[in-house]
Amino acid sequence: MAGHSHWAGIKHKKGRADKERSKIFSKLSREITVAAKLGDKDPDMNPRLRTAIQAAKQANMPKDNISRAISKSEVSGDKNYENLRYEGFGPFNTALIIETLTDNKNRSASSIRTVLQKNGGRLGETGSASYLFQNCGIIQIEKNMISEDDIFELATSSGAIECSEFKNFHEIITKKEDFYKIKTILEKNIRHFFYSGIEWRASDYVNLEKEQTQKMIQVMNSLEELDDVQNIFTNANLEY
């Protein structure tokens, strides 16, 4: 899956068990709560919160869950979460960037280190893997929402870095610092996005064979099961 290093975007979208759905909802709720706590409670005035709510809706999270997550941001004495990035290496010389939202960085580091070591990998120092990636904004729009000419014009005029065509969607790449600004501009012209988020995109990919892919999927699933882990990015090109 070269060109898409976000694990949430490349894992199989098969029917999810209740336990897995609950864990996904928990992570999405945490992001909504933190986004609301750090900014305006109105998603129209808070791009990070708006993006978090959109991700929750795409995961079919019930509206009540979203409302509770926003309300939770107003509770005094609630846990203080911080965004922390961990860099490391998985099997077959693959690089990983793991984003967490945690109230205990020692717990996060220890649990991530354990998963990687059990699978022939290791946790690296800051900068040890990130130089292999580009931190950028990604916006994907289904092709039936807007024409190729119109999306290219919008992307260019809004200040995007790149606009590409894939089989079912247009993809716009932005600088990380311009992501929310450009996303807000596009939202005025497009009512629904296929996907949007800030990612670590690999500059080059490590090609894996099918057996190696299965091992890599096990590693990323184990990382995703950790409560603190929000996003996983890899330079592995998985062979299905």
N, C-alpha and C positions, 0 to 999 in steps of 0.2 A: 504493500500500500504506500508506495513512495509518494511524497507530497502531502502526507497527512500523518503527523507523528503524535497526535493526541490520542491517548488510549481510549478515552470515552467515545471517540469518533470512529475507531477501527475495530473495537470488539464486536462480537456478534450481537445483533439486536433480536435475539430469540426471546420467547416468553420468559419473563423474570419470575422467580419464586418470590413468595411473600417476604421472606427474610431479606432477600437482595433488594427488593423494592423499598423495604423499610430502611435499609442502610443508605440507599440512594437518597431517599426523602430526608433522612437525618442530615446528610451532608449538604443538601440543597437548602434546608432550613437554617443551618448554621451560617451559610453564606448570606442568606436573606437577612438574618438577625444582625450580623456584623455590618452589612451594607447600610441597613436602616439606622444602626447605632452611630455610625460614623458620619452619616449625612442626613438629608431630609427624608421624612417618612413617606413623602409623596414620590412615587416612582417617576412621575413626569419631571420632577426637579432633581432627581438623583439617578444619573445614568448607570452607576454600578448596581443599585437596587433594581432598576428596570431590567437590566441584563440578567440578574439573578432570578427575578420573577419569570422572565421569558424562558429561562432554562428549566425552571420548575414546571411550567406549563407544558413544555415539550416532553417532560418526563411523566406527564399526566398526574402531577401532584394535585390533590383536591384544593379548592379555593380556601377552605377552612384552615388547612395546614399552612398555607401561605400567609393568611391573616394572623394566625397565631405566632408565626415566626416574626412578623413585623412587630406585633404587640410585645413580644418577648424582649425586644430591644429597649423598651421603656422601663423594664423591671430593674430597680436599683439593686446593686450587689450581685448582678449576674456576672458570670465568668468573663474575663477579658481575654479574648482570642487575638492572636497575631498571625499574620501571614509569614511563613518561613519557607525557604526553598532549600531542598537538599539535593546534592548532586552525587551520582554514583555510577557504578558499572555493573551490568548484568552478565550473564553467560555469553560466550561467543564474541567478546570484545564490544558489546553493545553499551551505549551510553544512555543514562537515564537522568531526567530532571523530575523531581517529585515536589509538588507544591502542597503545603499543609496549612491548615487553619487550626491552631492549637493553643491550649492554655497551659501546656507543659512541654517545653522544647526538649527537655531531657528524655521524656517518655517517647516523643516522636522520633528522635534520633536513634534511641536504643531499639525501638521496634522495627524501624526501617533497616538499620544495620543488621539485625538478626535475620530478617527475610533475605537480604542480599547475600549474607555469608552462607546461609543454608543452601543457596542455589548457585554457588560458585562465583558470586559477585562481591562487591565491596562498596562501602560508603566512601566518597571522596571529599576532598577539601572544596571550599567555595572557589569556583572558577575552573575546576578540574574537568568538568563536562560541558559547562555552558558555552565555552568558546566554539563548540561544535554546532551550536544552534543560533537561530535568530529569534529574538523576543519581539513578537509583532501581533497586531490585531488581525483577526480573520472574520470576514463576513461572507456568508454563503446565501445566495438567493435562488430559489427554484426558477428554472428558465421560463415557465409559463407566467411568472409574475411581471417580467419586464424583458424587452428585446435586448439583443446583444449591443446594438448601437446606443440605445438609451442608457444601459448600465455602464457602458464604457465612458460615455459623456459625463454621467453623474460621478463616477469614480475619479475621473480626471479633474473635474471642477471642484470636487470636495477635498482634493489633496492626497488621494490614495497613492500608494507606491506602485501597485500592480493590479491588473484586472485580467483574470484568466477564465477560460471556458472548460467545463468538464461535461460529462455526458448528460447529467440532469440538473446542473446548477452553474451559476456564475460564482466566481470567487474573487473577492476583493481583499487585498493585503494592505494594511496600514502600518505606520509607525506605532509603537506601543503608546506613546504619549498622545497620539492623534486619534486613537481608536474610538473613544466615547464621543468626541466632537464629530467625526465623520459618520459614525453610526446614527447620531441624532439627525444629521442632515439627510441621510438616506431614509430614515423613518418617516420623513415628511412626504416621501414619494413612493415608498413601498410599505405595505401594511403588514407584511409577514416575512420573517427571515427563516431560512432553512436551518441556519446555525450562526451563532456569533460568539466570539470570545477572544481573550488574549492567550496566545499560545507560545510555546517554544518550538519553532520549526527547524528541523535538522538541515544543515547545509549540504551534507552528503549522507547516504544511507548505507548501512551494513546489510547485505543481502543474506537472508536466512533460508535454509531448506525447510521442507515440511516438518521433519522431526525436530529441528532446532526451533521452528516456530511454535510448536506445541509446548516446548520447555519454556520459551519466552512468555507465552500466554499464561502459563502457570505462575511465573514470577510476578507478572503484572497483576494477575488476579489476587495473589497473596498480598501485594502492596495495597491494592484497592480495598481489601477487606479491613485494613487498619482504619480506625475511626477518624484519625487526624488527617489522613491523606485526602486531598480534594482533587488533584489533577496529576496525571502521569504522562510524561512525554518521553519518546525514545527515538533513536536514529535507526532502529531495526526496521528493515523492509520485510514484513511478514509474508511468507509464501503459503497460501491456502490451497 
